[in-house]
Amino acid sequence: MLLDHVGANTGTKRTTPLVYVEDDRDVVIVASKGGHPRNPAWYHNLRANPDTTVPIGADRRAVHARVATREERERLWPKAVARDIRRIPRLPATHRPHDPLVILEPRRSPTSP
């Protein structure tokens, strides 16, 4: 997937290729720098500007980014590791607190409650 994001400080539009996992209507990505203790720049950009669009197959989805809760992380971490085994160290979620899971959930339309 190609993640479009806007620089938190610069406002510059950027695109980053990422591996993702689908979870029902959500898309899940791992904010990992291959074991480095700092999160990738795109993570900080999404925290500052969480609304974006992502291409999934032939669709372009309007999404809102948020960090997974502890419970979501425990459920989703094994799926994420299985999907991108080359890049994510095979450690339990409790041992990787610096690798947040980011959930890209469908954005609500302005008219929905």
Residue pairs with C-beta under 8 A, 6 or more apart in sequence:
1 17
1 18
1 19
1 20
1 27
1 29
1 54
1 55
1 56
2 15
2 16
2 17
2 18
2 54
2 55
3 15
3 16
3 17
3 18
3 29
3 42
3 52
3 54
4 13
4 14
4 15
4 52
4 53
4 54
5 13
5 14
5 15
5 16
5 42
5 45
5 46
5 49
5 52
6 12
6 13
6 14
6 45
6 48
6 49
6 52
7 13
7 14
7 41
7 45
8 44
8 45
8 47
8 48
8 49
14 41
14 42
14 45
16 40
16 42
18 29
18 42
19 29
19 30
19 83
19 84
19 87
20 27
20 28
20 29
20 56
20 83
20 104
21 27
21 28
21 29
21 76
21 79
21 80
21 83
22 28
22 56
23 76
23 79
23 103
25 105
25 106
26 103
26 104
26 105
26 106
27 54
27 56
27 61
27 63
27 103
27 104
28 68
28 76
28 79
28 80
28 101
28 102
28 103
28 104
29 101
29 102
29 104
30 80
30 84
30 88
30 99
30 100
30 101
30 102
31 39
31 40
31 42
31 43
31 99
31 100
31 101
31 102
32 40
32 87
32 88
32 99
33 39
33 40
34 87
35 89
37 98
38 98
39 98
39 99
39 100
43 100
43 102
46 52
46 65
46 102
47 65
47 67
50 64
50 65
50 66
51 62
51 63
51 64
51 65
51 107
52 62
52 63
52 65
52 104
53 60
53 61
53 62
53 63
54 60
54 61
54 63
54 104
55 61
61 104
61 106
62 106
62 107
63 104
63 105
63 106
63 107
64 104
64 105
64 106
64 107
64 108
65 102
65 103
65 104
66 102
66 103
66 105
67 100
67 101
67 102
67 103
68 76
68 100
68 101
68 102
68 103
72 101
72 103
73 93
73 100
73 101
74 93
76 101
77 92
77 93
77 96
77 101
80 88
80 101
81 88
81 90
88 99
89 96
